[in-house]
């Protein structure tokens, strides 16, 4: 029995969109809560750490296209892939 009768790409798109909405929604709710419970120096330190984490994730994400080319290329033999 299938829960969704949608195709796999549509399911993936819906799941990805839902996760983005949930992530942004939790951030929107938690930001005022955290801001009232932290001092200015702690909040600034948290902002610096989150900025560094975002920059590192962007740098690591730059090489993901190479993995895409490796696994979804047009070559049929494993040696050529």
Secondary structure, DSSP 8 states (H G I E B T S, - for coil): --S--S-HHHHHHHHHHHHHHHHHHHHHHHHHHHHHHS-HHHHHHHHHHHHHHHHHHHHHHTTHHHHHHHHS-S--STTT-
